[in-house]
Amino acid sequence: MLNSKDNPPLARPEESPIDSFTGRWWVGHCKPRQEKALAWELARSGRCYFLPMYDKWLRSKGRRWRSRVVLFPGYLFLCGDEEARLAALATGRLVRTIEVADQARLAGELEGIRRMLHADQPVGPVTRFRPGTACRIIAGPLAGLEGFVDRLKGRDRFVLLVSMLGQGAAVEIDADQLEPA
């Protein structure tokens, strides 16, 4: 298991909005447990990528520790030209790349995920998406994001879906920060 300092950055270039990346987006379908290693290789070679990760608390033998876990296991988002895509495939860590038809939509969804991960709130994965009420966040660091409200164990969550994967990310949010979309 990697220490937190051994994890790759979420995106390269760091701290840049996803929609400011130049090039074409591809979804990289990685071999099992190769997402972080691929991200390190792309970072070292100066290639643009986005690998959303969140902190998860684990427990074993009475000890608790925090681990950084990939939000969408098996996937990494690549941005660049055809040469960048071929370089990523040449690492041997990808099974294939998936072409993205709606580039603007994916970039917008990824920017929303990036903003959720940088907000000071716990984020977790959503793999079985149940559509609820469409809404928009009107206050706080996530203002302007559009998604759905979901209820889990009596608590409201804001869910942002990445339509290419049929998966999303969720963050708990107060109802007074939401309005119908």
VMD Tcl script that builds the backbone (N, CA, C; Angstrom):
set m [mol new atoms 543]
animate dup $m
set s [atomselect $m all]
$s set {name element resname resid chain x y z} {
  {N N MET 1 A 0.842 -1.173 0.000}
  {CA C MET 1 A 0.000 0.000 0.000}
  {C C MET 1 A 0.889 1.238 0.000}
  {N N LEU 2 A 0.517 2.252 -0.778}
  {CA C LEU 2 A 1.298 3.467 -0.882}
  {C C LEU 2 A 1.026 4.395 0.282}
  {N N ASN 3 A 2.070 5.090 0.756}
  {CA C ASN 3 A 1.868 6.177 1.707}
  {C C ASN 3 A 1.204 7.315 0.962}
  {N N SER 4 A 0.585 8.240 1.704}
  {CA C SER 4 A -0.115 9.336 1.031}
  {C C SER 4 A 0.832 10.163 0.176}
  {N N LYS 5 A 2.079 10.303 0.601}
  {CA C LYS 5 A 3.038 11.074 -0.189}
  {C C LYS 5 A 3.491 10.310 -1.435}
  {N N ASP 6 A 3.246 9.003 -1.483}
  {CA C ASP 6 A 3.639 8.190 -2.627}
  {C C ASP 6 A 2.572 8.126 -3.712}
  {N N ASN 7 A 1.418 8.732 -3.462}
  {CA C ASN 7 A 0.347 8.726 -4.454}
  {C C ASN 7 A 0.613 9.796 -5.507}
  {N N PRO 8 A 0.230 9.529 -6.745}
  {CA C PRO 8 A 0.412 10.544 -7.789}
  {C C PRO 8 A -0.549 11.705 -7.573}
  {N N PRO 9 A -0.258 12.858 -8.187}
  {CA C PRO 9 A -1.227 13.955 -8.123}
  {C C PRO 9 A -2.527 13.554 -8.817}
  {N N LEU 10 A -3.633 14.183 -8.414}
  {CA C LEU 10 A -4.923 13.870 -9.027}
  {C C LEU 10 A -4.930 14.187 -10.516}
  {N N ALA 11 A -4.254 15.238 -10.883}
  {CA C ALA 11 A -4.255 15.657 -12.280}
  {C C ALA 11 A -2.893 16.236 -12.644}
  {N N ARG 12 A -2.607 16.193 -13.906}
  {CA C ARG 12 A -1.427 16.852 -14.413}
  {C C ARG 12 A -1.849 17.644 -15.629}
  {N N PRO 13 A -1.652 18.939 -15.658}
  {CA C PRO 13 A -0.997 19.772 -14.653}
  {C C PRO 13 A -1.863 19.944 -13.414}
  {N N GLU 14 A -1.198 20.019 -12.254}
  {CA C GLU 14 A -1.901 20.132 -10.976}
  {C C GLU 14 A -2.581 21.485 -10.847}
  {N N GLU 15 A -3.669 21.493 -10.081}
  {CA C GLU 15 A -4.409 22.706 -9.738}
  {C C GLU 15 A -4.986 23.446 -10.940}
  {N N SER 16 A -4.949 22.856 -12.117}
  {CA C SER 16 A -5.559 23.486 -13.289}
  {C C SER 16 A -6.974 22.952 -13.468}
  {N N PRO 17 A -7.917 23.825 -13.832}
  {CA C PRO 17 A -9.260 23.323 -14.121}
  {C C PRO 17 A -9.212 22.333 -15.291}
  {N N ILE 18 A -9.999 21.282 -15.196}
  {CA C ILE 18 A -10.001 20.230 -16.212}
  {C C ILE 18 A -10.372 20.789 -17.583}
  {N N ASP 19 A -11.312 21.735 -17.610}
  {CA C ASP 19 A -11.739 22.258 -18.901}
  {C C ASP 19 A -10.696 23.169 -19.550}
  {N N SER 20 A -9.572 23.432 -18.853}
  {CA C SER 20 A -8.497 24.220 -19.461}
  {C C SER 20 A -7.434 23.333 -20.109}
  {N N PHE 21 A -7.532 22.014 -19.947}
  {CA C PHE 21 A -6.576 21.100 -20.568}
  {C C PHE 21 A -6.746 21.173 -22.088}
  {N N THR 22 A -5.626 21.120 -22.805}
  {CA C THR 22 A -5.714 21.159 -24.260}
  {C C THR 22 A -5.517 19.749 -24.818}
  {N N GLY 23 A -6.257 19.444 -25.839}
  {CA C GLY 23 A -6.170 18.126 -26.459}
  {C C GLY 23 A -7.491 17.402 -26.400}
  {N N ARG 24 A -7.463 16.188 -26.833}
  {CA C ARG 24 A -8.641 15.332 -26.885}
  {C C ARG 24 A -8.654 14.420 -25.660}
  {N N TRP 25 A -9.840 14.153 -25.124}
  {CA C TRP 25 A -9.982 13.274 -23.969}
  {C C TRP 25 A -10.228 11.838 -24.416}
  {N N TRP 26 A -9.596 10.895 -23.708}
  {CA C TRP 26 A -9.853 9.467 -23.842}
  {C C TRP 26 A -10.029 8.899 -22.444}
  {N N VAL 27 A -10.819 7.848 -22.342}
  {CA C VAL 27 A -10.938 7.116 -21.088}
  {C C VAL 27 A -10.004 5.915 -21.213}
  {N N GLY 28 A -9.025 5.850 -20.337}
  {CA C GLY 28 A -8.091 4.738 -20.352}
  {C C GLY 28 A -8.599 3.619 -19.462}
  {N N HIS 29 A -8.829 2.445 -20.037}
  {CA C HIS 29 A -9.242 1.269 -19.271}
  {C C HIS 29 A -7.965 0.548 -18.863}
  {N N CYS 30 A -7.643 0.594 -17.587}
  {CA C CYS 30 A -6.366 0.082 -17.072}
  {C C CYS 30 A -6.439 -1.400 -16.731}
  {N N LYS 31 A -5.278 -2.019 -16.739}
  {CA C LYS 31 A -5.162 -3.369 -16.198}
  {C C LYS 31 A -5.411 -3.282 -14.695}
  {N N PRO 32 A -5.740 -4.394 -14.048}
  {CA C PRO 32 A -6.060 -4.338 -12.614}
  {C C PRO 32 A -4.940 -3.713 -11.779}
  {N N ARG 33 A -5.340 -2.764 -10.929}
  {CA C ARG 33 A -4.468 -2.102 -9.961}
  {C C ARG 33 A -3.273 -1.389 -10.602}
  {N N GLN 34 A -3.470 -0.838 -11.783}
  {CA C GLN 34 A -2.386 -0.141 -12.484}
  {C C GLN 34 A -2.647 1.360 -12.654}
  {N N GLU 35 A -3.734 1.870 -12.086}
  {CA C GLU 35 A -4.112 3.259 -12.303}
  {C C GLU 35 A -3.051 4.236 -11.785}
  {N N LYS 36 A -2.606 4.037 -10.549}
  {CA C LYS 36 A -1.639 4.962 -9.957}
  {C C LYS 36 A -0.274 4.859 -10.628}
  {N N ALA 37 A 0.142 3.656 -10.970}
  {CA C ALA 37 A 1.429 3.480 -11.649}
  {C C ALA 37 A 1.405 4.167 -13.013}
  {N N LEU 38 A 0.282 4.056 -13.722}
  {CA C LEU 38 A 0.152 4.731 -15.013}
  {C C LEU 38 A 0.180 6.245 -14.820}
  {N N ALA 39 A -0.499 6.742 -13.789}
  {CA C ALA 39 A -0.503 8.181 -13.524}
  {C C ALA 39 A 0.913 8.688 -13.265}
  {N N TRP 40 A 1.706 7.933 -12.497}
  {CA C TRP 40 A 3.099 8.331 -12.248}
  {C C TRP 40 A 3.886 8.379 -13.557}
  {N N GLU 41 A 3.702 7.380 -14.416}
  {CA C GLU 41 A 4.428 7.367 -15.689}
  {C C GLU 41 A 4.024 8.548 -16.566}
  {N N LEU 42 A 2.727 8.861 -16.600}
  {CA C LEU 42 A 2.263 9.992 -17.395}
  {C C LEU 42 A 2.789 11.308 -16.826}
  {N N ALA 43 A 2.813 11.432 -15.505}
  {CA C ALA 43 A 3.332 12.653 -14.874}
  {C C ALA 43 A 4.817 12.844 -15.188}
  {N N ARG 44 A 5.591 11.757 -15.098}
  {CA C ARG 44 A 7.032 11.848 -15.387}
  {C C ARG 44 A 7.291 12.230 -16.841}
  {N N SER 45 A 6.435 11.804 -17.754}
  {CA C SER 45 A 6.644 12.115 -19.167}
  {C C SER 45 A 5.972 13.424 -19.587}
  {N N GLY 46 A 5.331 14.112 -18.639}
  {CA C GLY 46 A 4.720 15.403 -18.940}
  {C C GLY 46 A 3.384 15.335 -19.634}
  {N N ARG 47 A 2.717 14.207 -19.589}
  {CA C ARG 47 A 1.415 14.021 -20.241}
  {C C ARG 47 A 0.286 14.473 -19.298}
  {N N CYS 48 A -0.812 14.930 -19.880}
  {CA C CYS 48 A -1.975 15.384 -19.106}
  {C C CYS 48 A -2.898 14.211 -18.802}
  {N N TYR 49 A -3.395 14.159 -17.579}
  {CA C TYR 49 A -4.320 13.103 -17.164}
  {C C TYR 49 A -5.142 13.598 -15.991}
  {N N PHE 50 A -6.175 12.835 -15.648}
  {CA C PHE 50 A -6.961 13.067 -14.444}
  {C C PHE 50 A -7.268 11.717 -13.834}
  {N N LEU 51 A -6.855 11.514 -12.588}
  {CA C LEU 51 A -7.114 10.277 -11.848}
  {C C LEU 51 A -7.787 10.651 -10.533}
  {N N PRO 52 A -9.125 10.645 -10.492}
  {CA C PRO 52 A -9.808 11.019 -9.259}
  {C C PRO 52 A -9.604 9.974 -8.165}
  {N N MET 53 A -9.181 10.451 -6.984}
  {CA C MET 53 A -8.968 9.587 -5.819}
  {C C MET 53 A -9.588 10.249 -4.593}
  {N N TYR 54 A -9.982 9.442 -3.631}
  {CA C TYR 54 A -10.551 9.953 -2.389}
  {C C TYR 54 A -9.921 9.216 -1.215}
  {N N ASP 55 A -10.040 9.798 -0.023}
  {CA C ASP 55 A -9.488 9.183 1.179}
  {C C ASP 55 A -10.509 8.233 1.779}
  {N N LYS 56 A -10.037 7.044 2.125}
  {CA C LYS 56 A -10.901 6.026 2.724}
  {C C LYS 56 A -10.223 5.523 3.994}
  {N N TRP 57 A -11.004 5.420 5.059}
  {CA C TRP 57 A -10.472 4.904 6.323}
  {C C TRP 57 A -10.626 3.391 6.345}
  {N N LEU 58 A -9.552 2.693 6.647}
  {CA C LEU 58 A -9.544 1.236 6.705}
  {C C LEU 58 A -9.228 0.792 8.120}
  {N N ARG 59 A -9.649 -0.417 8.460}
  {CA C ARG 59 A -9.404 -0.960 9.790}
  {C C ARG 59 A -8.941 -2.406 9.644}
  {N N SER 60 A -7.886 -2.745 10.382}
  {CA C SER 60 A -7.383 -4.110 10.383}
  {C C SER 60 A -6.650 -4.365 11.693}
  {N N LYS 61 A -7.005 -5.441 12.356}
  {CA C LYS 61 A -6.356 -5.837 13.602}
  {C C LYS 61 A -6.344 -4.705 14.629}
  {N N GLY 62 A -7.476 -4.005 14.722}
  {CA C GLY 62 A -7.609 -2.949 15.711}
  {C C GLY 62 A -6.962 -1.625 15.332}
  {N N ARG 63 A -6.300 -1.565 14.221}
  {CA C ARG 63 A -5.658 -0.325 13.781}
  {C C ARG 63 A -6.495 0.329 12.684}
  {N N ARG 64 A -6.478 1.660 12.670}
  {CA C ARG 64 A -7.150 2.419 11.613}
  {C C ARG 64 A -6.116 3.217 10.855}
  {N N TRP 65 A -6.269 3.252 9.552}
  {CA C TRP 65 A -5.399 4.104 8.753}
  {C C TRP 65 A -6.160 4.611 7.548}
  {N N ARG 66 A -5.613 5.666 6.995}
  {CA C ARG 66 A -6.239 6.305 5.841}
  {C C ARG 66 A -5.477 5.908 4.590}
  {N N SER 67 A -6.236 5.605 3.560}
  {CA C SER 67 A -5.646 5.224 2.276}
  {C C SER 67 A -6.288 6.063 1.186}
  {N N ARG 68 A -5.521 6.378 0.187}
  {CA C ARG 68 A -6.049 7.100 -0.981}
  {C C ARG 68 A -6.447 6.063 -2.009}
  {N N VAL 69 A -7.745 6.052 -2.379}
  {CA C VAL 69 A -8.321 5.024 -3.232}
  {C C VAL 69 A -8.821 5.669 -4.525}
  {N N VAL 70 A -8.675 4.952 -5.628}
  {CA C VAL 70 A -9.146 5.437 -6.927}
  {C C VAL 70 A -10.676 5.458 -6.928}
  {N N LEU 71 A -11.252 6.588 -7.324}
  {CA C LEU 71 A -12.707 6.758 -7.309}
  {C C LEU 71 A -13.395 5.856 -8.331}
  {N N PHE 72 A -12.801 5.705 -9.512}
  {CA C PHE 72 A -13.354 4.843 -10.557}
  {C C PHE 72 A -12.324 3.751 -10.857}
  {N N PRO 73 A -12.346 2.655 -10.097}
  {CA C PRO 73 A -11.325 1.615 -10.288}
  {C C PRO 73 A -11.276 1.109 -11.724}
  {N N GLY 74 A -10.071 1.037 -12.252}
  {CA C GLY 74 A -9.878 0.536 -13.601}
  {C C GLY 74 A -9.870 1.607 -14.672}
  {N N TYR 75 A -10.040 2.882 -14.286}
  {CA C TYR 75 A -10.126 3.944 -15.291}
  {C C TYR 75 A -9.242 5.130 -14.928}
  {N N LEU 76 A -8.655 5.715 -15.959}
  {CA C LEU 76 A -7.880 6.950 -15.858}
  {C C LEU 76 A -8.243 7.773 -17.084}
  {N N PHE 77 A -8.344 9.081 -16.940}
  {CA C PHE 77 A -8.742 9.957 -18.037}
  {C C PHE 77 A -7.499 10.615 -18.619}
  {N N LEU 78 A -7.282 10.440 -19.923}
  {CA C LEU 78 A -6.121 10.975 -20.628}
  {C C LEU 78 A -6.529 12.174 -21.463}
  {N N CYS 79 A -5.637 13.152 -21.575}
  {CA C CYS 79 A -5.889 14.300 -22.434}
  {C C CYS 79 A -4.627 14.590 -23.240}
  {N N GLY 80 A -4.792 14.739 -24.531}
  {CA C GLY 80 A -3.652 15.040 -25.381}
  {C C GLY 80 A -3.952 14.701 -26.827}
  {N N ASP 81 A -2.889 14.501 -27.587}
  {CA C ASP 81 A -3.044 14.150 -28.998}
  {C C ASP 81 A -2.896 12.636 -29.171}
  {N N GLU 82 A -2.906 12.196 -30.398}
  {CA C GLU 82 A -2.791 10.762 -30.699}
  {C C GLU 82 A -1.472 10.193 -30.185}
  {N N GLU 83 A -0.415 10.995 -30.240}
  {CA C GLU 83 A 0.892 10.546 -29.738}
  {C C GLU 83 A 0.846 10.267 -28.233}
  {N N ALA 84 A 0.140 11.112 -27.484}
  {CA C ALA 84 A -0.004 10.907 -26.039}
  {C C ALA 84 A -0.791 9.633 -25.749}
  {N N ARG 85 A -1.822 9.384 -26.533}
  {CA C ARG 85 A -2.621 8.163 -26.351}
  {C C ARG 85 A -1.779 6.924 -26.624}
  {N N LEU 86 A -1.009 6.953 -27.704}
  {CA C LEU 86 A -0.157 5.809 -28.040}
  {C C LEU 86 A 0.946 5.605 -27.001}
  {N N ALA 87 A 1.472 6.705 -26.456}
  {CA C ALA 87 A 2.494 6.595 -25.404}
  {C C ALA 87 A 1.910 5.940 -24.155}
  {N N ALA 88 A 0.673 6.276 -23.820}
  {CA C ALA 88 A 0.019 5.661 -22.663}
  {C C ALA 88 A -0.209 4.175 -22.909}
  {N N LEU 89 A -0.634 3.817 -24.112}
  {CA C LEU 89 A -0.821 2.401 -24.448}
  {C C LEU 89 A 0.500 1.635 -24.415}
  {N N ALA 90 A 1.587 2.305 -24.799}
  {CA C ALA 90 A 2.902 1.661 -24.841}
  {C C ALA 90 A 3.445 1.333 -23.452}
  {N N THR 91 A 2.870 1.902 -22.394}
  {CA C THR 91 A 3.344 1.595 -21.042}
  {C C THR 91 A 3.018 0.154 -20.645}
  {N N GLY 92 A 2.055 -0.459 -21.316}
  {CA C GLY 92 A 1.644 -1.812 -20.973}
  {C C GLY 92 A 0.703 -1.867 -19.786}
  {N N ARG 93 A 0.270 -0.706 -19.310}
  {CA C ARG 93 A -0.622 -0.660 -18.152}
  {C C ARG 93 A -2.090 -0.468 -18.554}
  {N N LEU 94 A -2.339 -0.226 -19.830}
  {CA C LEU 94 A -3.702 -0.033 -20.334}
  {C C LEU 94 A -4.158 -1.250 -21.126}
  {N N VAL 95 A -5.431 -1.574 -20.991}
  {CA C VAL 95 A -6.047 -2.602 -21.819}
  {C C VAL 95 A -6.443 -1.970 -23.149}
  {N N ARG 96 A -7.071 -0.790 -23.058}
  {CA C ARG 96 A -7.522 -0.075 -24.251}
  {C C ARG 96 A -7.862 1.347 -23.867}
  {N N THR 97 A -8.075 2.172 -24.886}
  {CA C THR 97 A -8.588 3.520 -24.658}
  {C C THR 97 A -9.966 3.608 -25.297}
  {N N ILE 98 A -10.833 4.341 -24.649}
  {CA C ILE 98 A -12.201 4.511 -25.124}
  {C C ILE 98 A -12.341 5.936 -25.635}
  {N N GLU 99 A -12.774 6.063 -26.884}
  {CA C GLU 99 A -12.937 7.384 -27.478}
  {C C GLU 99 A -14.160 8.071 -26.881}
  {N N VAL 100 A -14.037 9.356 -26.633}
  {CA C VAL 100 A -15.112 10.146 -26.049}
  {C C VAL 100 A -15.772 10.962 -27.153}
  {N N ALA 101 A -17.062 10.725 -27.375}
  {CA C ALA 101 A -17.783 11.437 -28.439}
  {C C ALA 101 A -18.079 12.882 -28.039}
  {N N ASP 102 A -18.544 13.093 -26.822}
  {CA C ASP 102 A -18.905 14.437 -26.367}
  {C C ASP 102 A -17.812 14.961 -25.443}
  {N N GLN 103 A -16.796 15.578 -26.030}
  {CA C GLN 103 A -15.635 16.058 -25.283}
  {C C GLN 103 A -16.009 17.104 -24.230}
  {N N ALA 104 A -16.854 18.057 -24.600}
  {CA C ALA 104 A -17.223 19.133 -23.679}
  {C C ALA 104 A -17.984 18.595 -22.469}
  {N N ARG 105 A -18.854 17.636 -22.695}
  {CA C ARG 105 A -19.632 17.064 -21.586}
  {C C ARG 105 A -18.721 16.339 -20.608}
  {N N LEU 106 A -17.797 15.512 -21.118}
  {CA C LEU 106 A -16.887 14.796 -20.233}
  {C C LEU 106 A -16.012 15.772 -19.464}
  {N N ALA 107 A -15.476 16.782 -20.134}
  {CA C ALA 107 A -14.625 17.772 -19.452}
  {C C ALA 107 A -15.408 18.479 -18.349}
  {N N GLY 108 A -16.661 18.817 -18.600}
  {CA C GLY 108 A -17.496 19.444 -17.581}
  {C C GLY 108 A -17.756 18.527 -16.401}
  {N N GLU 109 A -18.046 17.261 -16.676}
  {CA C GLU 109 A -18.289 16.293 -15.597}
  {C C GLU 109 A -17.018 16.072 -14.775}
  {N N LEU 110 A -15.876 15.978 -15.446}
  {CA C LEU 110 A -14.614 15.778 -14.725}
  {C C LEU 110 A -14.249 17.002 -13.894}
  {N N GLU 111 A -14.535 18.191 -14.404}
  {CA C GLU 111 A -14.270 19.406 -13.631}
  {C C GLU 111 A -15.136 19.421 -12.375}
  {N N GLY 112 A -16.381 18.971 -12.486}
  {CA C GLY 112 A -17.241 18.864 -11.304}
  {C C GLY 112 A -16.681 17.888 -10.291}
  {N N ILE 113 A -16.177 16.743 -10.756}
  {CA C ILE 113 A -15.561 15.757 -9.850}
  {C C ILE 113 A -14.327 16.367 -9.190}
  {N N ARG 114 A -13.507 17.088 -9.961}
  {CA C ARG 114 A -12.306 17.722 -9.403}
  {C C ARG 114 A -12.680 18.717 -8.307}
  {N N ARG 115 A -13.711 19.518 -8.562}
  {CA C ARG 115 A -14.152 20.488 -7.554}
  {C C ARG 115 A -14.658 19.783 -6.303}
  {N N MET 116 A -15.376 18.673 -6.464}
  {CA C MET 116 A -15.865 17.922 -5.308}
  {C C MET 116 A -14.695 17.390 -4.482}
  {N N LEU 117 A -13.662 16.894 -5.154}
  {CA C LEU 117 A -12.519 16.329 -4.446}
  {C C LEU 117 A -11.697 17.394 -3.734}
  {N N HIS 118 A -11.710 18.630 -4.236}
  {CA C HIS 118 A -10.957 19.708 -3.597}
  {C C HIS 118 A -11.753 20.439 -2.518}
  {N N ALA 119 A -13.064 20.207 -2.454}
  {CA C ALA 119 A -13.871 20.799 -1.385}
  {C C ALA 119 A -13.528 20.068 -0.092}
  {N N ASP 120 A -13.699 20.724 0.995}
  {CA C ASP 120 A -13.323 20.130 2.281}
  {C C ASP 120 A -14.478 19.304 2.851}
  {N N GLN 121 A -14.921 18.291 2.070}
  {CA C GLN 121 A -16.017 17.417 2.483}
  {C C GLN 121 A -15.693 16.000 2.044}
  {N N PRO 122 A -16.142 15.004 2.799}
  {CA C PRO 122 A -15.866 13.622 2.382}
  {C C PRO 122 A -16.621 13.251 1.104}
  {N N VAL 123 A -15.915 12.607 0.191}
  {CA C VAL 123 A -16.469 12.181 -1.092}
  {C C VAL 123 A -16.346 10.675 -1.181}
  {N N GLY 124 A -17.316 10.022 -1.781}
  {CA C GLY 124 A -17.258 8.577 -1.957}
  {C C GLY 124 A -17.832 8.177 -3.295}
  {N N PRO 125 A -17.585 6.948 -3.716}
  {CA C PRO 125 A -18.070 6.489 -5.024}
  {C C PRO 125 A -19.543 6.115 -4.997}
  {N N VAL 126 A -20.155 6.200 -6.163}
  {CA C VAL 126 A -21.529 5.748 -6.377}
  {C C VAL 126 A -21.479 4.864 -7.611}
  {N N THR 127 A -21.708 3.570 -7.438}
  {CA C THR 127 A -21.615 2.662 -8.582}
  {C C THR 127 A -22.974 2.273 -9.126}
  {N N ARG 128 A -23.989 2.238 -8.278}
  {CA C ARG 128 A -25.340 1.959 -8.755}
  {C C ARG 128 A -26.128 3.239 -8.658}
  {N N PHE 129 A -26.242 3.909 -9.749}
  {CA C PHE 129 A -26.882 5.214 -9.755}
  {C C PHE 129 A -28.386 5.075 -9.837}
  {N N ARG 130 A -29.083 5.644 -8.873}
  {CA C ARG 130 A -30.538 5.689 -8.882}
  {C C ARG 130 A -30.948 7.134 -9.097}
  {N N PRO 131 A -31.502 7.449 -10.244}
  {CA C PRO 131 A -31.850 8.848 -10.500}
  {C C PRO 131 A -32.851 9.363 -9.485}
  {N N GLY 132 A -32.620 10.555 -9.005}
  {CA C GLY 132 A -33.524 11.207 -8.072}
  {C C GLY 132 A -33.895 12.565 -8.611}
  {N N THR 133 A -34.006 13.520 -7.751}
  {CA C THR 133 A -34.365 14.870 -8.140}
  {C C THR 133 A -33.154 15.592 -8.717}
  {N N ALA 134 A -33.291 16.109 -9.919}
  {CA C ALA 134 A -32.214 16.902 -10.510}
  {C C ALA 134 A -32.109 18.216 -9.743}
  {N N CYS 135 A -30.877 18.618 -9.408}
  {CA C CYS 135 A -30.692 19.817 -8.608}
  {C C CYS 135 A -29.392 20.524 -8.972}
  {N N ARG 136 A -29.248 21.721 -8.418}
  {CA C ARG 136 A -28.060 22.538 -8.627}
  {C C ARG 136 A -27.623 23.055 -7.256}
  {N N ILE 137 A -26.328 23.073 -7.006}
  {CA C ILE 137 A -25.805 23.627 -5.756}
  {C C ILE 137 A -25.728 25.139 -5.912}
  {N N ILE 138 A -26.288 25.874 -4.941}
  {CA C ILE 138 A -26.350 27.329 -5.057}
  {C C ILE 138 A -25.405 28.048 -4.102}
  {N N ALA 139 A -24.775 27.345 -3.161}
  {CA C ALA 139 A -23.896 28.009 -2.203}
  {C C ALA 139 A -22.715 27.117 -1.863}
  {N N GLY 140 A -21.643 27.729 -1.418}
  {CA C GLY 140 A -20.474 26.979 -0.992}
  {C C GLY 140 A -19.474 26.774 -2.117}
  {N N PRO 141 A -18.437 25.992 -1.848}
  {CA C PRO 141 A -17.364 25.803 -2.833}
  {C C PRO 141 A -17.794 25.021 -4.073}
  {N N LEU 142 A -18.935 24.338 -4.008}
  {CA C LEU 142 A -19.406 23.549 -5.150}
  {C C LEU 142 A -20.528 24.246 -5.914}
  {N N ALA 143 A -20.729 25.533 -5.657}
  {CA C ALA 143 A -21.816 26.284 -6.295}
  {C C ALA 143 A -21.742 26.164 -7.810}
  {N N GLY 144 A -22.904 25.914 -8.413}
  {CA C GLY 144 A -23.003 25.813 -9.864}
  {C C GLY 144 A -23.014 24.394 -10.390}
  {N N LEU 145 A -22.601 23.415 -9.598}
  {CA C LEU 145 A -22.600 22.027 -10.065}
  {C C LEU 145 A -24.033 21.518 -10.153}
  {N N GLU 146 A -24.309 20.743 -11.198}
  {CA C GLU 146 A -25.629 20.144 -11.368}
  {C C GLU 146 A -25.512 18.636 -11.283}
  {N N GLY 147 A -26.440 18.029 -10.562}
  {CA C GLY 147 A -26.439 16.582 -10.397}
  {C C GLY 147 A -27.790 16.126 -9.890}
  {N N PHE 148 A -27.775 15.127 -9.023}
  {CA C PHE 148 A -28.999 14.550 -8.496}
  {C C PHE 148 A -28.899 14.403 -6.991}
  {N N VAL 149 A -30.055 14.406 -6.342}
  {CA C VAL 149 A -30.114 14.138 -4.912}
  {C C VAL 149 A -30.402 12.662 -4.729}
  {N N ASP 150 A -29.670 12.049 -3.837}
  {CA C ASP 150 A -29.849 10.644 -3.505}
  {C C ASP 150 A -29.936 10.565 -1.988}
  {N N ARG 151 A -30.610 9.582 -1.489}
  {CA C ARG 151 A -30.747 9.423 -0.041}
  {C C ARG 151 A -30.159 8.078 0.340}
  {N N LEU 152 A -29.251 8.081 1.298}
  {CA C LEU 152 A -28.622 6.862 1.785}
  {C C LEU 152 A -28.584 6.909 3.300}
  {N N LYS 153 A -29.180 5.912 3.932}
  {CA C LYS 153 A -29.211 5.813 5.393}
  {C C LYS 153 A -29.744 7.095 6.032}
  {N N GLY 154 A -30.787 7.649 5.428}
  {CA C GLY 154 A -31.448 8.814 5.997}
  {C C GLY 154 A -30.742 10.133 5.774}
  {N N ARG 155 A -29.678 10.153 4.985}
  {CA C ARG 155 A -28.942 11.393 4.745}
  {C C ARG 155 A -28.973 11.727 3.262}
  {N N ASP 156 A -29.119 13.015 2.968}
  {CA C ASP 156 A -29.120 13.467 1.578}
  {C C ASP 156 A -27.691 13.564 1.062}
  {N N ARG 157 A -27.514 13.111 -0.185}
  {CA C ARG 157 A -26.215 13.209 -0.847}
  {C C ARG 157 A -26.425 13.854 -2.200}
  {N N PHE 158 A -25.444 14.644 -2.625}
  {CA C PHE 158 A -25.432 15.203 -3.975}
  {C C PHE 158 A -24.579 14.272 -4.820}
  {N N VAL 159 A -25.130 13.793 -5.928}
  {CA C VAL 159 A -24.438 12.831 -6.785}
  {C C VAL 159 A -24.140 13.489 -8.125}
  {N N LEU 160 A -22.883 13.413 -8.535}
  {CA C LEU 160 A -22.462 13.887 -9.844}
  {C C LEU 160 A -22.055 12.670 -10.650}
  {N N LEU 161 A -22.680 12.474 -11.790}
  {CA C LEU 161 A -22.491 11.280 -12.605}
  {C C LEU 161 A -21.501 11.543 -13.734}
  {N N VAL 162 A -20.618 10.583 -13.989}
  {CA C VAL 162 A -19.773 10.589 -15.184}
  {C C VAL 162 A -20.463 9.639 -16.153}
  {N N SER 163 A -21.162 10.206 -17.130}
  {CA C SER 163 A -22.038 9.422 -17.987}
  {C C SER 163 A -21.295 8.360 -18.787}
  {N N MET 164 A -20.031 8.595 -19.155}
  {CA C MET 164 A -19.259 7.610 -19.919}
  {C C MET 164 A -19.105 6.297 -19.163}
  {N N LEU 165 A -18.992 6.391 -17.835}
  {CA C LEU 165 A -18.751 5.205 -17.019}
  {C C LEU 165 A -20.005 4.674 -16.349}
  {N N GLY 166 A -21.043 5.471 -16.277}
  {CA C GLY 166 A -22.237 5.065 -15.551}
  {C C GLY 166 A -21.972 5.011 -14.057}
  {N N GLN 167 A -20.980 5.759 -13.608}
  {CA C GLN 167 A -20.607 5.839 -12.202}
  {C C GLN 167 A -20.536 7.304 -11.823}
  {N N GLY 168 A -20.428 7.560 -10.539}
  {CA C GLY 168 A -20.361 8.941 -10.101}
  {C C GLY 168 A -19.700 9.073 -8.764}
  {N N ALA 169 A -19.758 10.275 -8.234}
  {CA C ALA 169 A -19.225 10.572 -6.913}
  {C C ALA 169 A -20.318 11.258 -6.122}
  {N N ALA 170 A -20.294 11.062 -4.816}
  {CA C ALA 170 A -21.325 11.640 -3.965}
  {C C ALA 170 A -20.681 12.387 -2.804}
  {N N VAL 171 A -21.338 13.449 -2.401}
  {CA C VAL 171 A -20.909 14.230 -1.249}
  {C C VAL 171 A -22.163 14.599 -0.464}
  {N N GLU 172 A -22.072 14.542 0.863}
  {CA C GLU 172 A -23.212 14.938 1.686}
  {C C GLU 172 A -23.320 16.451 1.664}
  {N N ILE 173 A -24.550 16.931 1.562}
  {CA C ILE 173 A -24.761 18.369 1.446}
  {C C ILE 173 A -26.081 18.738 2.103}
  {N N ASP 174 A -26.141 19.921 2.669}
  {CA C ASP 174 A -27.364 20.398 3.298}
  {C C ASP 174 A -28.386 20.772 2.237}
  {N N ALA 175 A -29.649 20.522 2.531}
  {CA C ALA 175 A -30.727 20.798 1.564}
  {C C ALA 175 A -30.838 22.292 1.266}
  {N N ASP 176 A -30.442 23.166 2.198}
  {CA C ASP 176 A -30.556 24.606 1.937}
  {C C ASP 176 A -29.523 25.107 0.927}
  {N N GLN 177 A -28.589 24.272 0.544}
  {CA C GLN 177 A -27.596 24.637 -0.477}
  {C C GLN 177 A -28.010 24.174 -1.872}
  {N N LEU 178 A -29.196 23.580 -1.989}
  {CA C LEU 178 A -29.655 23.034 -3.268}
  {C C LEU 178 A -30.897 23.738 -3.762}
  {N N GLU 179 A -31.047 23.761 -5.096}
  {CA C GLU 179 A -32.282 24.216 -5.715}
  {C C GLU 179 A -32.590 23.275 -6.866}
  {N N PRO 180 A -33.852 23.116 -7.241}
  {CA C PRO 180 A -34.178 22.256 -8.382}
  {C C PRO 180 A -33.541 22.787 -9.657}
  {N N ALA 181 A -33.069 21.868 -10.491}
  {CA C ALA 181 A -32.431 22.281 -11.761}
  {C C ALA 181 A -33.461 22.406 -12.850}
}
mol reanalyze $m
mol bondsrecalc $m
mol representation Tube
mol addrep $m
